[in-house]
Amino acid sequence: MRNSRIALFLAVGAGTPLVTALTPATASAAENPLRPCLQQKPAWHRCDTELPASVQCATL
């Protein structure tokens, strides 16, 4: 019984630095106000019928 308690204590103690190390990265990502802009994808389409079809425009 004592060995299982020690193993549980070591398992919990080993995970604590990992959670502490990941917390600041998650907080800073949530604070980035440009995140929605950085995830946008351009929607490509033909610009104008008077221009060649190879000329493309994009809308965000």
N, C-alpha and C positions, 0 to 999 in steps of 0.2 A: 504493500500500500504506500509506503514511504517513497519508493522509487517512482511511482506514478505521479505523486505530488511534485517531486523534483522535476520530472520531465515536463509537467504542465507549467510549472513556474518558469522553466527555461524557454519553453515554446512561447509563452506570453511575453516574457522579457525580450526575446529576440525579435519579435514583431513590432515592438514599440518604436525603435529608431526608424524603421521603415515608414510607419505612419507619420512620424514627426517630419521626416524628410520629404514626404509627398504633400503634406499640408500647405506649405508656402507656395508650391508650384500651382496647386489648384486655386488658391486664393488669388494669385496674381493673374491667372488666366481669366478668372471671373471679372476682374477689375478692368480688363482691356476694353475700352469703349469701341475700338475699331474691329472687334471680332466679327460682328455681323457683316461688315463690309468686306473683310478678308475671305469670307466663305462664299461670296457671290461668284457665279459663273456667267460668262458672257453668252448672250443669245445672238448668234450670227444670222444675218439675213442679207439679201441683196439691197444695196443702197438705193439705187434709182434705175428705172428701166432705160434711161438714156445713157447710162454708164455700162461698160462691159460687164458681163456676168461674173468675171473673175474679181471684180471690186466688191468687197464685202464690208458691211458695217456691223457693229455689235451694240447691244443695249444691255445695261446692267439693271 
